[in-house]
Amino acid sequence: MVSEQGSLPITPQSSSPSSSPTKSRPATPTKTMSDASSSLLLNPSMKDLTVVTLPPTLKLTGSNYLAWKTQVEALLYGLDLYKFIDGSHPAPKPVTATDGTQTPHKDFSNWFRQDRLLFGALVGSLSSQIVPLITGASSSREAWEILAKTYASPTRGHIKQLKQRLKHTTKTPTQSITEYMQTIKIIVDELAILGKKMDDEDIIDAILNGLDHNSYKPIMDAVLARDTPISFNELHEKLINHELTLTQQTGMHGIHQPTSVFYVQNKPNGKA
């Protein structure tokens, strides 16, 4: 949630009909926001600043940088604050007098406080294990760059690690098709960030290779028999439908297998 500086609505309380006509009491203001937010927004020194609170639903961990970055960038663009982290709005330089002395730029105070508000919001969007990485950063831009170099740096070791993860990713019996394909997609997107965008057919091959070949053989055969490559979304839909069929078949076997039949099948020569 984000809130921008503005005037806070005040709702005066009307006098009760039974109030004394000889002396009217001053209206008691009723704040429509929390006391903490109200006092912050009513502070004259907060003029022209944007208070930023990033949603706590997605915190940066060691494996979700792309999703976190996408969310934060969207919010900062919407608030016109992305300029603080992309380098296009640096700190105002101090004013140098003819005698060589310097005084802070008149806009530096506002810039510094807005940057601190943004920095605080970034810290709040990190998991506790990640926070120490940026504690020494002097600005929100520096913090952003540290995180990018840590989790989006195209080092040979990082790329190799992701490719190995993709190669050994398989669908577990307790995992749904959607969860499995999301796992694949996250790795593929991370490789794309590092400049190693995968071909669509290679992504499909990685998905099929991680499936149980007995349970999903019909889908695999159908995909391999196509003249044109199948898209990620189309394959996802087909696998979900097949997963539903498998679930229904398993349920039918469990319900319609009579105990007497099981007993007969396990007696010698099939005799009761």
Secondary structure by P-SEA (a helix, b strand, c coil): ccccccbbbbbbbcccccccccccccbbbbbcccaaaaaaaaccccccbbbbbcccccccccccaaaaaaaaaaaaaaaccccccccccccbbbbbccccccccccaaaaaaaaaaaaaaaaaaaccccccccccccccaaaaaaaaaaacccccaaaaaaaaaaaaaccccccccaaaaaaaaaaaaaaaaaacccccaaaaaaaaaaacccccaaaaaaaaaaccccccaaaaaaaaaaaaaaaaaaaaaaaccccaaaaaaaacccccc
